[in-house]
Amino acid sequence: MNKKITVIGAGNVGATTAQRLFEKNYNEIALIDIA
């Protein structure tokens, strides 16, 4: 099953969350941040 995940906020917490999800074999992760 292919789940798509979006993480809002690419700061320290968002980037770490995305990294941990990747380590758990989620392969479609999008980071969104507003500069």
C-alpha positions as CSV (number, residue, x, y, z in Angstrom):
1,M,0.0,0.0,0.0
2,N,1.4,3.4,-1.0
3,K,0.5,6.1,1.5
4,K,1.2,9.8,0.7
5,I,2.1,12.0,3.7
6,T,2.5,15.8,3.8
7,V,4.4,17.4,6.7
8,I,3.5,21.1,7.2
9,G,6.5,23.0,8.3
10,A,10.0,22.1,7.2
11,G,11.8,23.4,10.3
12,N,13.6,21.2,12.9
13,V,10.5,19.3,14.0
14,G,9.1,18.9,10.5
15,A,12.3,17.7,8.9
16,T,12.9,15.2,11.8
17,T,9.4,13.9,11.4
18,A,9.9,13.4,7.7
19,Q,13.2,11.6,8.3
20,R,11.6,9.3,10.8
21,L,8.7,8.5,8.4
22,F,11.3,7.7,5.7
23,E,13.1,5.4,8.0
24,K,9.8,3.5,8.6
25,N,9.6,2.9,4.8
26,Y,7.1,5.6,3.9
27,N,8.2,6.6,0.4
28,E,6.0,9.5,-0.6
29,I,6.6,12.4,1.8
30,A,6.2,16.0,1.0
31,L,7.5,18.9,3.1
32,I,5.7,22.2,2.8
33,D,7.0,25.4,4.3
34,I,6.3,29.1,3.8
35,A,9.3,31.4,3.8
